[in-house]
Amino acid sequence: MSTEATRGAALSKPPIRTAVAGYGLSGRVFHTPLIATNPAYSLDVIATSDAGRQADAAASHPAARLVSTPDDILALAGELDLMVLGTPPATHYPLAKAALEAGLDVVIDKPFAVRSAEGRELADIAVRLGRVLTVFQNRRWDGDYLTVKGLVEGGVLGTVTRFESRFERWSPEVSKAWKADATADDGGGVLFDLGTHLMDQSLQLFGPATVTHAELRARRPGEKTDDDVFVALQHDSGVVSHLWMNMLCAQQGPRYRLLGSDGGFTKHGVDPQEPYIVAGGSPLDAEYGVEDRDWAGLLGRDGHLDRLPTEHGAYPEFYRILAEKIHDDGAASSLPLPVDPAGPVEVLKLIEQARELASAQA
């Protein structure tokens, strides 16, 4: 069946009755806007115990029922089809397991779990119960990543030898209460946060890898895990990936730098989809996902560089693909998941390697 035919078939079916657990940045900026603007879904329930966030959710999504905890969502499982977990990482495994066993399909925000063994177990449970399980690795649909992916798949750079990727921010204070108290065992730190995206993108572009070097530091007062991280990966394909993530970075390096046998590509700036929604925009707006041309990357080699406009960012694709999967017989469907859990499990294995290696080098 063609993509258009599949989309039409999905929209002809009842909306996927959806609950979102958590209404912090993840629930408020990523999940609920994407769900609420996709007619394949109905946003039925939002769970948050914070009074201010409840008021915000009620104003933004007046048709949704507000409850205090994820357990309140589980109590309504018979009235729902899908549960989205935008809760702290340490809750992902127990809540996802409970949701799957309650008969719900599940979306888990990254990191998939705190341990790779937990991720593998959740994937196995989903298969055994015939439920759809996927992970919200939304930055597979960043415009700059899609641009890089097109260059790599098209062979524009020749044989890629080195991949450099950064998420660097100036955030001198730990802003979220759960992050201030979270250790590595809780899924705290920038390696579990931004690093999950960088590693996922690296594996998607260049295949399986091993951590060859890792530096994990805590720079900010009160940081219990890590906020300044460098990880080197050796891919089986021969590519070397160098990944930086830093929450105390006063001068940021390029978001991407790729070197190949026929040329290179350097890109600064960060995908605009998140700040656009924070500023009050909608995923339905024509301007959504469009990056200012001034941030276009440089393609070629020194002395022979061309500006390459950035592809449009497309976070809505995650929920579009998921709706088609669920409506096409769910777990039994041959249609792909937006993100197969096997990929995020490999990311968790790399995080475990990085922590072990950094500990041994300390």
Backbone hydrogen bonds in HBPLUS format (Angstrom, degrees):
<---DONOR---> <-ACCEPTOR-->    atom                        ^
c    i                          cat <-CA-CA->   ^        H-A-AA   ^      H-
h    n   atom  resd res      DA  || num        DHA   H-A  angle D-A-AA Bond
n    s   type  num  typ     dist DA aas  dist angle  dist       angle   num
A0006-THR N   A0002-SER O   2.83 MM   4  6.05 157.5  1.88 150.6 157.3     1
A0007-ARG N   A0003-THR O   2.89 MM   4  6.09 158.2  1.94 147.7 153.6     2
A0008-GLY N   A0004-GLU O   2.94 MM   4  6.16 159.3  1.98 146.2 151.8     3
A0009-ALA N   A0005-ALA O   2.92 MM   4  6.15 154.3  1.98 146.3 153.3     4
A0010-ALA N   A0006-THR O   2.93 MM   4  6.18 152.7  2.00 148.5 155.9     5
A0011-LEU N   A0007-ARG O   3.02 MM   4  6.29 160.6  2.06 152.6 156.9     6
A0012-SER N   A0008-GLY O   3.16 MM   4  6.32 127.9  2.45 137.0 149.6     7
A0012-SER N   A0009-ALA O   3.27 MM   3  5.21 138.2  2.45  93.0 104.6     8
A0013-LYS N   A0010-ALA O   3.15 MM   3  5.53 162.9  2.18 111.2 116.4     9
A0016-ILE N   A0040-ALA O   2.83 MM  24  6.23 162.2  1.86 139.4 141.9    10
A0042-SER N   A0016-ILE O   3.04 MM  26  5.89 161.3  2.08 136.9 132.6    11
A0081-ASP N   A0017-ARG O   2.77 MM  64  5.03 168.2  1.79 141.7 142.7    12
A0082-LEU N   A0017-ARG O   3.01 MM  65  6.22 157.0  2.07 157.6 157.0    13
A0018-THR N   A0042-SER O   2.95 MM  24  5.92 163.7  1.97 170.6 174.9    14
A0044-ASP N   A0018-THR O   2.84 MM  26  5.54 143.6  1.98 148.0 160.0    15
A0045-VAL N   A0018-THR O   3.33 MM  27  6.70 156.9  2.39 141.5 144.3    16
A0019-ALA N   A0082-LEU O   2.95 MM  63  6.32 152.2  2.03 151.8 160.4    17
A0084-VAL N   A0019-ALA O   2.83 MM  65  6.15 158.1  1.88 159.8 167.3    18
A0020-VAL N   A0045-VAL O   2.89 MM  25  6.30 156.4  1.94 148.7 152.2    19
A0047-ALA N   A0020-VAL O   2.91 MM  27  6.32 158.9  1.95 160.2 162.6    20
A0021-ALA N   A0084-VAL O   2.81 MM  63  6.02 176.8  1.81 176.1 175.0    21
A0086-GLY N   A0021-ALA O   2.82 MM  65  5.66 157.0  1.87 157.5 165.0    22
A0022-GLY N   A0047-ALA O   2.84 MM  25  5.58 156.6  1.89 147.6 155.5    23
A0028-ARG N   A0024-GLY O   2.85 MM   4  5.73 164.1  1.88 157.9 163.4    24
A0029-VAL N   A0025-LEU O   2.89 MM   4  5.44 160.3  1.92 141.0 147.3    25
A0030-PHE N   A0026-SER O   3.11 MM   4  5.29 143.7  2.25 125.1 135.9    26
A0031-HIS N   A0026-SER O   3.05 MM   5  6.40 162.9  2.08 158.3 162.7    27
A0032-THR N   A0027-GLY O   3.00 MM   5  5.77 162.2  2.03 146.7 152.5    28
A0034-LEU N   A0030-PHE O   3.44 MM   4  6.40 158.0  2.50 142.5 148.6    29
A0035-ILE N   A0031-HIS O   2.93 MM   4  6.09 160.8  1.96 162.8 168.9    30
A0036-ALA N   A0032-THR O   2.86 MM   4  5.75 167.4  1.88 150.3 154.7    31
A0037-THR N   A0033-PRO O   3.25 MM   4  6.15 140.2  2.42 135.6 143.4    32
A0038-ASN N   A0035-ILE O   3.15 MM   3  5.32 165.3  2.18 109.9 113.9    33
A0041-TYR N   A0038-ASN O   3.04 MM   3  5.91 168.7  2.05 129.9 132.3    34
A0065-ARG N   A0044-ASP O   2.69 MM  21  5.93 176.9  1.69 144.5 143.4    35
A0046-ILE N   A0065-ARG O   2.90 MM  19  6.27 153.4  1.98 161.1 164.6    36
A0067-VAL N   A0046-ILE O   2.99 MM  21  6.28 162.4  2.02 153.5 156.8    37
A0048-THR N   A0067-VAL O   3.04 MM  19  6.48 155.5  2.10 155.3 152.6    38
A0054-GLN N   A0050-ASP O   2.89 MM   4  6.13 150.7  1.97 151.9 161.1    39
A0055-ALA N   A0051-ALA O   3.03 MM   4  6.31 154.9  2.10 146.9 152.7    40
A0056-ASP N   A0052-GLY O   3.05 MM   4  6.30 156.2  2.11 143.0 149.7    41
A0057-ALA N   A0053-ARG O   2.81 MM   4  5.99 163.6  1.83 151.0 155.4    42
A0058-ALA N   A0054-GLN O   2.88 MM   4  6.05 157.3  1.93 147.3 153.7    43
A0059-ALA N   A0055-ALA O   3.03 MM   4  6.22 151.7  2.12 144.2 151.3    44
A0060-SER N   A0056-ASP O   2.93 MM   4  6.14 157.7  1.98 151.6 157.9    45
A0061-HIS N   A0057-ALA O   2.75 MM   4  5.62 153.6  1.82 149.6 156.4    46
A0064-ALA N   A0061-HIS O   3.04 MM   3  5.67 159.7  2.09 121.2 127.3    47
A0072-ASP N   A0069-THR O   3.01 MM   3  5.27 134.1  2.22 102.8 114.9    48
A0073-ILE N   A0070-PRO O   2.96 MM   3  5.04 124.5  2.28  97.1 111.8    49
A0074-LEU N   A0070-PRO O   3.01 MM   4  6.43 157.9  2.06 151.7 157.5    50
A0075-ALA N   A0071-ASP O   3.00 MM   4  6.26 141.7  2.15 140.8 150.6    51
A0076-LEU N   A0073-ILE O   2.82 MM   3  5.17 147.0  1.93 108.8 119.7    52
A0077-ALA N   A0074-LEU O   3.17 MM   3  4.99 162.2  2.21 108.1 108.2    53
A0079-GLU N   A0076-LEU O   2.81 MM   3  5.57 162.8  1.84 129.2 135.1    54
A0080-LEU N   A0077-ALA O   3.12 MM   3  5.13 167.5  2.13 111.2 113.4    55
A0105-ASP N   A0081-ASP O   2.99 MM  24  6.22 174.7  1.99 155.5 153.8    56
A0083-MET N   A0105-ASP O   2.93 MM  22  6.35 156.2  1.98 152.6 158.0    57
A0107-VAL N   A0083-MET O   2.97 MM  24  6.35 157.8  2.02 151.0 155.7    58
A0085-LEU N   A0107-VAL O   2.79 MM  22  6.14 165.4  1.82 160.9 165.0    59
A0109-ASP N   A0085-LEU O   3.01 MM  24  5.94 153.0  2.08 157.6 160.3    60
A0091-THR N   A0088-PRO O   2.99 MM   3  5.78 157.5  2.04 126.4 133.0    61
A0092-HIS N   A0089-PRO O   3.01 MM   3  5.32 155.5  2.07 112.3 119.9    62
A0095-LEU N   A0091-THR O   3.05 MM   4  5.95 164.3  2.07 158.8 163.9    63
A0096-ALA N   A0092-HIS O   2.87 MM   4  5.75 160.9  1.91 149.1 155.4    64
A0097-LYS N   A0093-TYR O   3.01 MM   4  6.02 164.1  2.03 152.5 157.3    65
A0098-ALA N   A0094-PRO O   3.07 MM   4  6.17 159.3  2.11 141.3 147.0    66
A0099-ALA N   A0095-LEU O   2.87 MM   4  6.07 154.3  1.94 147.9 155.4    67
A0100-LEU N   A0096-ALA O   2.90 MM   4  6.06 166.9  1.91 155.4 158.2    68
A0101-GLU N   A0097-LYS O   3.03 MM   4  6.19 161.9  2.06 147.2 152.5    69
A0102-ALA N   A0098-ALA O   2.96 MM   4  6.09 125.1  2.27 133.7 147.9    70
A0102-ALA N   A0099-ALA O   3.09 MM   3  4.95 133.0  2.32  92.3 105.7    71
A0104-LEU N   A0099-ALA O   3.03 MM   5  5.45 163.5  2.06 152.1 149.0    72
A0103-GLY N   A0100-LEU O   3.02 MM   3  5.27 160.0  2.06 108.2 113.1    73
A0106-VAL N   A0132-VAL O   2.90 MM  26  6.33 162.1  1.94 160.3 164.6    74
A0134-THR N   A0106-VAL O   3.09 MM  28  6.56 152.7  2.17 155.4 163.9    75
A0108-ILE N   A0134-THR O   3.01 MM  26  6.43 157.9  2.06 149.4 155.9    76
A0136-PHE N   A0108-ILE O   2.81 MM  28  5.97 160.8  1.84 143.8 149.0    77
A0118-GLU N   A0115-ARG O   3.10 MM   3  5.34 126.7  2.40 101.8 114.8    78
A0119-GLY N   A0115-ARG O   3.21 MM   4  6.63 154.8  2.28 148.6 155.5    79
A0120-ARG N   A0116-SER O   2.93 MM   4  6.25 161.5  1.97 155.9 160.1    80
A0121-GLU N   A0117-ALA O   3.01 MM   4  6.16 155.4  2.07 140.9 147.8    81
A0122-LEU N   A0118-GLU O   2.96 MM   4  6.21 158.6  2.01 150.1 155.2    82
A0123-ALA N   A0119-GLY O   3.03 MM   4  6.28 160.9  2.07 150.3 155.3    83
A0124-ASP N   A0120-ARG O   2.96 MM   4  6.20 155.1  2.02 147.7 154.5    84
A0125-ILE N   A0121-GLU O   2.88 MM   4  6.13 155.9  1.94 150.4 157.1    85
A0126-ALA N   A0122-LEU O   2.96 MM   4  6.20 160.9  2.00 151.9 156.4    86
A0127-VAL N   A0123-ALA O   3.13 MM   4  6.39 158.3  2.17 146.2 151.4    87
A0128-ARG N   A0124-ASP O   2.94 MM   4  6.16 164.3  1.96 151.4 155.9    88
A0129-LEU N   A0125-ILE O   2.90 MM   4  6.07 153.8  1.97 152.4 159.1    89
A0130-GLY N   A0126-ALA O   2.88 MM   4  5.77 115.7  2.30 137.1 152.1    90
A0131-ARG N   A0126-ALA O   2.92 MM   5  4.89 158.1  1.97 142.7 146.4    91
A0130-GLY N   A0127-VAL O   3.26 MM   3  5.08 147.0  2.38  94.8 104.4    92
A0137-GLN N   A0135-VAL O   2.88 MM   2  5.82 131.7  2.11 110.0  95.0    93
A0140-ARG N   A0137-GLN O   3.17 MM   3  6.19 159.6  2.22 128.3 130.1    94
A0141-TRP N   A0138-ASN O   2.89 MM   3  5.81 162.0  1.92 125.6 130.3    95
A0142-ASP N   A0139-ARG O   3.39 MM   3  4.85 165.6  2.41  95.6  94.4    96
A0314-ALA N   A0141-TRP O   2.87 MM 173  5.10 169.8  1.88 154.0 157.4    97
A0146-LEU N   A0142-ASP O   2.96 MM   4  6.18 160.8  2.00 150.8 156.1    98
A0147-THR N   A0143-GLY O   3.00 MM   4  6.21 143.6  2.13 139.7 149.7    99
A0148-VAL N   A0144-ASP O   2.98 MM   4  6.28 159.5  2.03 147.0 151.6   100
A0149-LYS N   A0145-TYR O   2.76 MM   4  5.99 163.5  1.79 156.4 161.5   101
A0150-GLY N   A0146-LEU O   3.02 MM   4  6.14 154.4  2.08 139.2 145.3   102
A0151-LEU N   A0147-THR O   3.12 MM   4  6.45 151.0  2.21 145.1 152.7   103
A0152-VAL N   A0148-VAL O   2.95 MM   4  6.25 162.9  1.98 157.4 161.7   104
A0153-GLU N   A0149-LYS O   2.87 MM   4  6.00 175.0  1.88 157.5 159.2   105
A0154-GLY N   A0150-GLY O   2.95 MM   4  5.78 143.2  2.08 134.8 144.8   106
A0156-VAL N   A0151-LEU O   3.10 MM   5  5.25 144.3  2.24 152.7 156.8   107
A0155-GLY N   A0152-VAL O   3.16 MM   3  5.29 158.4  2.21 104.0 110.6   108
A0158-GLY N   A0155-GLY O   3.12 MM   3  5.14 161.8  2.16 106.9 112.1   109
A0262-ASP N   A0157-LEU O   2.91 MM 105  4.93 165.3  1.93 131.7 127.3   110
A0261-SER N   A0159-THR O   2.99 MM 102  5.19 138.0  2.17 119.1 131.0   111
A0161-THR N   A0259-LEU O   2.89 MM  98  5.95 166.9  1.90 154.5 158.1   112
A0240-VAL N   A0161-THR O   3.06 MM  79  6.29 163.4  2.09 140.2 143.6   113
A0162-ARG N   A0259-LEU O   3.38 MM  97  5.26 167.4  2.40 142.4 143.9   114
A0259-LEU N   A0162-ARG O   3.03 MM  97  5.26 160.6  2.06 147.7 151.1   115
A0163-PHE N   A0240-VAL O   2.84 MM  77  6.17 157.4  1.89 158.9 161.7   116
A0242-HIS N   A0163-PHE O   2.79 MM  79  6.25 157.5  1.84 160.3 168.0   117
A0164-GLU N   A0257-ARG O   2.79 MM  93  4.97 150.9  1.88 151.3 159.2   118
A0257-ARG N   A0164-GLU O   2.93 MM  93  4.97 146.0  2.05 139.2 139.4   119
A0165-SER N   A0242-HIS O   3.03 MM  77  6.50 156.7  2.09 160.8 166.4   120
A0244-TRP N   A0165-SER O   3.01 MM  79  6.44 161.2  2.05 156.4 162.6   121
A0166-ARG N   A0255-ARG O   2.96 MM  89  4.92 153.6  2.04 139.2 141.0   122
A0167-PHE N   A0244-TRP O   3.05 MM  77  6.38 149.1  2.14 143.9 153.0   123
A0246-ASN N   A0167-PHE O   3.06 MM  79  6.61 151.8  2.15 145.9 151.8   124
A0169-ARG N   A0246-ASN O   2.74 MM  77  6.12 158.6  1.79 159.4 167.0   125
A0249-CYS N   A0169-ARG O   2.89 MM  80  5.41 175.2  1.89 141.5 140.9   126
A0171-SER N   A0247-MET O   2.81 MM  76  5.32 155.4  1.87 148.2 151.0   127
A0180-ALA N   A0176-LYS O   3.01 MM   4  6.29 147.9  2.11 152.1 161.5   128
A0182-ALA N   A0178-TRP O   3.07 MM   4  5.98 118.7  2.46 136.1 151.3   129
A0182-ALA N   A0179-LYS O   3.33 MM   3  4.99 145.2  2.46  91.9 101.6   130
A0186-ASP N   A0183-THR O   2.97 MM   3  5.18 146.1  2.08 103.3 113.8   131
A0188-GLY N   A0183-THR O   2.87 MM   5  5.05 158.7  1.92 146.7 142.1   132
A0187-GLY N   A0184-ALA O   3.04 MM   3  5.02 160.0  2.09 104.1 110.3   133
A0193-ASP N   A0189-GLY O   3.30 MM   4  6.47 137.7  2.49 133.7 145.4   134
A0190-VAL N   A0226-ASP O   2.85 MM  36  5.89 161.4  1.88 142.8 148.0   135
A0195-GLY N   A0190-VAL O   2.94 MM   5  6.20 170.9  1.95 159.5 159.3   136
A0197-HIS N   A0194-LEU O   3.07 MM   3  5.48 127.1  2.37 106.6 118.7   137
A0198-LEU N   A0194-LEU O   3.24 MM   4  6.65 162.0  2.27 151.6 156.1   138
A0199-MET N   A0195-GLY O   2.94 MM   4  6.06 171.6  1.95 158.4 160.0   139
A0200-ASP N   A0196-THR O   3.08 MM   4  6.07 155.3  2.14 137.4 144.8   140
A0201-GLN N   A0197-HIS O   2.93 MM   4  6.15 166.2  1.95 157.0 159.9   141
A0202-SER N   A0198-LEU O   3.04 MM   4  6.23 156.9  2.09 144.5 151.2   142
A0203-LEU N   A0199-MET O   2.97 MM   4  6.20 163.8  1.99 154.6 157.8   143
A0204-GLN N   A0200-ASP O   2.95 MM   4  6.14 155.7  2.01 149.1 156.3   144
A0205-LEU N   A0201-GLN O   2.99 MM   4  6.16 151.0  2.07 147.6 154.6   145
A0206-PHE N   A0202-SER O   2.92 MM   4  5.99 166.2  1.94 155.3 159.0   146
A0207-GLY N   A0203-LEU O   2.89 MM   4  4.60 143.3  2.02 126.8 129.2   147
A0236-ASP N   A0208-PRO O   2.86 MM  28  5.81 158.8  1.91 147.4 151.7   148
A0210-THR N   A0234-GLN O   3.00 MM  24  5.33 147.7  2.11 128.7 137.2   149
A0234-GLN N   A0210-THR O   2.87 MM  24  5.33 162.0  1.90 153.7 159.0   150
A0212-THR N   A0232-ALA O   2.92 MM  20  5.63 161.4  1.96 143.9 150.1   151
A0232-ALA N   A0213-HIS O   2.89 MM  19  5.08 166.8  1.91 147.6 148.3   152
A0215-GLU N   A0230-PHE O   2.80 MM  15  5.11 159.9  1.84 156.7 160.5   153
A0230-PHE N   A0215-GLU O   2.95 MM  15  5.11 154.4  2.01 142.7 149.9   154
A0217-ARG N   A0228-ASP O   2.94 MM  11  5.13 149.4  2.04 145.0 154.1   155
A0227-ASP N   A0217-ARG O   2.88 MM  10  6.28 158.2  1.93 152.8 154.8   156
A0228-ASP N   A0217-ARG O   3.12 MM  11  5.13 144.4  2.25 153.7 149.0   157
A0223-GLU N   A0220-ARG O   3.11 MM   3  5.48 167.2  2.12 131.8 133.0   158
A0247-MET N   A0227-ASP O   2.85 MM  20  5.44 156.7  1.90 162.6 165.5   159
A0229-VAL N   A0245-MET O   2.83 MM  16  5.27 172.5  1.83 167.0 169.3   160
A0245-MET N   A0229-VAL O   2.99 MM  16  5.27 156.8  2.05 151.9 152.5   161
A0231-VAL N   A0243-LEU O   2.94 MM  12  5.22 158.2  1.98 149.3 156.3   162
A0243-LEU N   A0231-VAL O   2.88 MM  12  5.22 168.2  1.90 159.8 163.5   163
A0233-LEU N   A0241-SER O   2.79 MM   8  4.97 163.5  1.82 150.4 155.5   164
A0241-SER N   A0233-LEU O   2.97 MM   8  4.97 160.0  2.01 138.0 144.5   165
A0235-HIS N   A0239-VAL O   2.92 MM   4  5.29 166.3  1.94 178.6 174.5   166
A0238-GLY N   A0235-HIS O   2.94 MM   3  5.40 164.5  1.97 114.9 120.0   167
A0255-ARG N   A0267-LYS O   2.70 MM  12  5.62 119.2  2.06 135.2 153.8   168
A0256-TYR N   A0267-LYS O   3.04 MM  11  5.11 159.6  2.09 143.2 147.7   169
A0267-LYS N   A0256-TYR O   2.93 MM  11  5.11 163.5  1.96 145.0 145.8   170
A0258-LEU N   A0265-PHE O   2.85 MM   7  5.20 157.5  1.90 149.9 157.6   171
A0265-PHE N   A0258-LEU O   2.97 MM   7  5.20 148.8  2.07 142.3 146.8   172
A0260-GLY N   A0263-GLY O   2.82 MM   3  5.25 138.7  1.99 147.8 161.3   173
A0264-GLY N   A0300-GLY O   2.75 MM  36  5.27 155.9  1.81 138.8 146.5   174
A0300-GLY N   A0264-GLY O   2.95 MM  36  5.27 160.1  1.99 153.3 153.6   175
A0266-THR N   A0298-LEU O   3.00 MM  32  5.28 152.8  2.07 142.4 151.1   176
A0298-LEU N   A0266-THR O   2.83 MM  32  5.28 158.0  1.88 154.1 158.4   177
A0276-TYR N   A0272-PRO O   3.06 MM   4  6.04 147.5  2.17 148.6 158.0   178
A0277-ILE N   A0273-GLN O   3.19 MM   4  6.47 156.5  2.25 151.5 155.7   179
A0278-VAL N   A0274-GLU O   3.01 MM   4  6.26 165.6  2.04 158.4 163.0   180
A0279-ALA N   A0275-PRO O   2.97 MM   4  6.04 145.1  2.09 139.5 147.6   181
A0281-GLY N   A0276-TYR O   2.96 MM   5  5.45 154.7  2.03 153.2 148.5   182
A0280-GLY N   A0277-ILE O   2.92 MM   3  5.13 160.4  1.96 109.8 115.5   183
A0285-ASP N   A0282-SER O   3.02 MM   3  5.43 164.1  2.05 115.4 120.4   184
A0288-TYR N   A0285-ASP O   3.13 MM   3  5.30 154.0  2.20 104.2 112.1   185
A0290-VAL N   A0287-GLU O   3.17 MM   3  5.55 162.0  2.21 134.4 133.0   186
A0313-GLY N   A0289-GLY O   2.80 MM  24  4.24 163.7  1.83 129.4 129.9   187
A0295-TRP N   A0292-ASP O   2.98 MM   3  5.85 168.0  1.99 126.6 130.3   188
A0296-ALA N   A0293-ARG O   3.10 MM   3  5.31 162.3  2.13 114.1 115.1   189
A0308-LEU N   A0297-GLY O   2.84 MM  11  5.31 159.1  1.88 149.7 153.8   190
A0299-LEU N   A0306-ASP O   2.83 MM   7  5.23 168.9  1.85 155.2 158.8   191
A0306-ASP N   A0299-LEU O   2.88 MM   7  5.23 159.1  1.93 146.7 153.6   192
A0301-ARG N   A0304-HIS O   3.40 MM   3  5.29 155.9  2.46 115.0 117.2   193
A0304-HIS N   A0301-ARG O   2.70 MM   3  5.29 157.0  1.75 149.4 153.9   194
A0317-GLU N   A0314-ALA O   3.04 MM   3  5.74 158.4  2.09 120.8 127.0   195
A0318-PHE N   A0315-TYR O   3.05 MM   3  5.91 149.7  2.15 127.4 132.2   196
A0320-ARG N   A0316-PRO O   3.01 MM   4  6.26 148.8  2.11 150.6 160.4   197
A0321-ILE N   A0317-GLU O   2.91 MM   4  6.00 173.9  1.91 156.3 156.9   198
A0322-LEU N   A0318-PHE O   3.05 MM   4  6.23 156.5  2.10 144.4 151.8   199
A0323-ALA N   A0319-TYR O   2.98 MM   4  5.99 158.8  2.03 138.6 143.7   200
A0324-GLU N   A0320-ARG O   3.15 MM   4  6.44 160.0  2.19 150.2 155.1   201
A0325-LYS N   A0321-ILE O   3.08 MM   4  6.32 152.8  2.15 145.7 153.1   202
A0326-ILE N   A0322-LEU O   2.93 MM   4  6.22 166.9  1.95 159.7 162.0   203
A0327-HIS N   A0323-ALA O   2.89 MM   4  5.95 167.7  1.91 153.8 157.7   204
A0328-ASP N   A0324-GLU O   3.01 MM   4  5.89 130.5  2.27 133.9 145.4   205
A0330-GLY N   A0326-ILE O   3.17 MM   4  3.89 139.3  2.34 104.7 111.7   206
A0332-ALA N   A0329-ASP O   3.10 MM   3  5.57 137.7  2.28 147.3 140.7   207
A0333-SER N   A0330-GLY O   2.93 MM   3  5.42 160.4  1.97 117.0 123.6   208
A0343-GLY N   A0340-ASP O   3.10 MM   3  6.03 150.2  2.19 130.7 134.3   209
A0345-VAL N   A0341-PRO O   3.05 MM   4  6.28 150.4  2.14 153.3 162.2   210
A0346-GLU N   A0342-ALA O   3.20 MM   4  6.47 151.3  2.29 142.4 148.6   211
A0346-GLU N   A0343-GLY O   3.01 MM   3  5.24 118.7  2.40 103.0 117.5   212
A0347-VAL N   A0343-GLY O   3.10 MM   4  6.52 146.5  2.22 145.9 156.0   213
A0348-LEU N   A0344-PRO O   3.00 MM   4  6.29 156.0  2.06 146.7 152.0   214
A0349-LYS N   A0345-VAL O   3.02 MM   4  6.38 147.0  2.13 144.7 154.1   215
A0350-LEU N   A0346-GLU O   3.06 MM   4  6.40 150.5  2.15 143.5 150.7   216
A0351-ILE N   A0347-VAL O   2.96 MM   4  6.33 154.1  2.03 151.1 158.5   217
A0352-GLU N   A0348-LEU O   2.97 MM   4  6.23 155.0  2.03 145.7 152.2   218
A0353-GLN N   A0349-LYS O   2.91 MM   4  6.22 151.8  1.99 145.3 153.5   219
A0354-ALA N   A0350-LEU O   2.82 MM   4  6.06 160.7  1.86 152.1 157.2   220
A0355-ARG N   A0351-ILE O   2.97 MM   4  6.21 160.8  2.01 150.5 154.9   221
A0356-GLU N   A0352-GLU O   3.05 MM   4  6.19 161.3  2.09 145.8 151.1   222
A0357-LEU N   A0353-GLN O   2.86 MM   4  6.03 162.5  1.89 154.7 159.8   223
A0358-ALA N   A0354-ALA O   2.89 MM   4  5.97 164.6  1.91 149.6 154.2   224
A0359-SER N   A0355-ARG O   2.97 MM   4  6.02 152.4  2.05 141.5 149.1   225
A0360-ALA N   A0356-GLU O   3.03 MM   4  6.23 151.4  2.11 142.2 149.7   226
A0361-GLN N   A0357-LEU O   2.97 MM   4  6.20 142.7  2.11 145.0 155.4   227
A0362-ALA N   A0358-ALA O   3.05 MM   4  6.09 126.4  2.35 138.1 150.3   228
